[in-house]
């Protein structure tokens, strides 16, 4: 049997106060508007006993915010994205914000679908590791809400971007390994989006110190 959700009206009746008074107390404005301490304590105690939870929809209407952020990643099973998602979810939870996470499977069409779904849910902002070749859609979207790209971005994007320096560490690593493996060795990227690490692999003279060494892409 489905139980009825506890409302402010229910709390007010149980506490013997008006709905307006209960609302002030439950919204944290009771002391400010001089509701008696005994009344405040009674209302809050009953709310705890009844497991009252304020409506997120009412809060969103009042604040004109959904208090949600959308995170779009290409591979949720990728270790780096999994760690990033976990840490971001923790920060959002501590800030009273709900994080919505969607996976694109490195598919631009699927990315468009999940982003549109998040917009329909009225997220307050988007954080995206995009597999798109162009940021035109995100540029237009950024006129409505904040959009931040991370890990990778379409070429020459002017949107805010958060990235690690993959080029220098990769080049330094290969410069140490290459002299010990004269024949060949392989660079295995976690995903096709690892262009900057591949740049470090291919582009630095330090990465290929032996004459005749070269980078030959495979697959």
Secondary structure by P-SEA (a helix, b strand, c coil): cccccccaaaaaaaacccaaaaaaaaacccccccccaaaaaaaaaaaaaacccccaaaaaaaaccccbbbbbbcccccaaaaaaaaaaaaaaaaacbbbbbbbccccaaaaaaaaaaaaaacccccccccccccaaaaaaaaacbbbbbccccccccccbbbbccccaaaaaaaaacccccccbbbbbbccccaaaaaaaacccccccccccbbbbbcc
